[in-house]
């Protein structure tokens, strides 16, 4: 509908679009940690689809709708990227597209040649 790609690879660079906690069958768990885990599952799948791995990630951006979710979402980010240690930004925003979403995550990777 809006004409976008989940991930785009240009040479050795991969950009993963803002990824929300979307489940194929429609529900959305209200827990911010569960939402972050789902976002990162989608991000990692998108990276794999274009030939990148978690270790190639150099930057993440995390958008939260509630400041109190920083710890829960940060823990999940650390589970996935704790050894990678990408540059990471976490920002509290007024809202995301779906009011059930409390987190949205995007990523950038560089595939080492």
C-alpha positions as CSV (number, residue, x, y, z in Angstrom):
1,X,0.0,0.0,0.0
2,X,2.7,2.6,1.0
3,X,5.4,1.1,-1.3
4,X,8.2,0.2,1.1
5,X,10.7,-2.6,1.7
6,X,11.4,-4.2,5.2
7,X,15.1,-4.2,4.3
8,X,17.1,-2.8,1.5
9,X,20.7,-3.8,0.7
10,X,22.9,-1.5,-1.3
11,X,26.4,-3.0,-1.7
12,X,27.6,-3.9,1.8
13,X,25.0,-1.7,3.6
14,X,21.6,-2.9,4.8
15,X,18.9,-0.6,6.1
16,X,16.0,-2.2,8.0
17,X,12.8,-0.1,8.2
18,X,11.0,0.7,11.4
19,X,9.7,-2.6,12.6
20,X,6.6,-2.9,14.8
21,X,5.5,-5.8,16.9
22,X,3.3,-7.3,14.3
23,X,2.1,-10.9,14.4
24,X,0.7,-12.5,11.2
25,X,-2.6,-13.3,12.8
26,X,-3.3,-9.8,14.2
27,X,-3.0,-9.8,18.0
28,X,-0.4,-7.6,19.8
29,X,0.9,-8.6,23.2
30,X,0.8,-5.5,25.5
31,X,4.1,-6.4,27.2
32,X,6.9,-4.1,26.0
33,X,9.5,-6.8,26.3
34,X,7.5,-9.2,24.2
35,X,6.9,-6.5,21.7
36,X,10.6,-5.7,21.5
37,X,11.4,-9.4,21.0
38,X,8.9,-9.7,18.2
39,X,10.3,-6.5,16.5
40,X,13.8,-8.0,16.7
41,X,12.7,-11.4,15.3
42,X,11.3,-9.5,12.3
43,X,14.5,-7.4,12.0
44,X,16.7,-10.5,12.2
45,X,14.6,-12.3,9.5
46,X,14.8,-9.3,7.3
47,X,18.6,-9.1,7.7
48,X,18.9,-12.8,6.9
49,X,16.8,-12.3,3.7
50,X,19.4,-9.9,2.3
51,X,22.4,-11.9,3.5
52,X,23.2,-10.1,6.7
53,X,23.6,-11.5,10.3
54,X,23.1,-10.0,13.7
55,X,26.9,-9.4,14.0
56,X,26.7,-7.1,11.0
57,X,24.4,-4.6,12.8
58,X,26.2,-1.3,13.4
59,X,23.2,0.8,14.5
60,X,19.7,0.5,16.0
61,X,17.0,3.0,16.7
62,X,14.3,2.2,19.2
63,X,11.1,4.2,19.5
64,X,9.1,3.9,22.7
65,X,5.7,5.4,23.6
66,X,6.3,5.0,27.3
67,X,9.5,6.0,29.1
68,X,8.9,3.3,31.7
69,X,9.6,0.6,29.0
70,X,13.3,1.5,28.7
71,X,14.5,-1.3,31.0
72,X,12.3,-4.0,29.5
73,X,13.1,-3.2,25.9
74,X,16.8,-2.5,26.7
75,X,17.1,-6.0,28.2
76,X,15.7,-7.6,25.1
77,X,18.0,-5.5,22.9
78,X,20.9,-6.7,25.1
79,X,19.9,-10.3,24.7
80,X,20.2,-10.0,20.9
81,X,23.0,-7.4,20.5
82,X,24.9,-7.6,23.8
83,X,28.0,-9.0,22.1
84,X,27.6,-6.9,19.0
85,X,27.2,-3.6,20.8
86,X,25.9,-1.5,17.9
87,X,25.5,2.2,18.3
88,X,21.9,2.5,19.7
89,X,19.4,5.3,20.2
90,X,16.3,5.0,22.3
91,X,13.7,7.8,21.9
92,X,10.3,8.3,23.5
93,X,7.7,9.5,21.0
94,X,4.1,10.6,21.4
95,X,2.6,7.7,19.5
96,X,3.2,5.0,16.9
97,X,0.9,4.1,14.0
98,X,-1.1,1.5,16.0
99,X,-2.0,2.5,19.5
100,X,-1.3,-1.1,20.8
101,X,2.4,-0.7,19.8
102,X,4.7,0.5,22.5
103,X,7.9,-0.1,20.6
104,X,9.2,0.1,17.1
105,X,12.8,-0.8,16.1
106,X,15.0,-0.1,13.0
107,X,18.5,-1.3,12.2
108,X,21.4,-0.6,10.0
109,X,24.1,-3.2,9.1
110,X,27.3,-3.3,7.1
111,X,28.2,-6.7,5.7
112,X,31.9,-7.3,6.1
113,X,33.5,-8.4,2.8
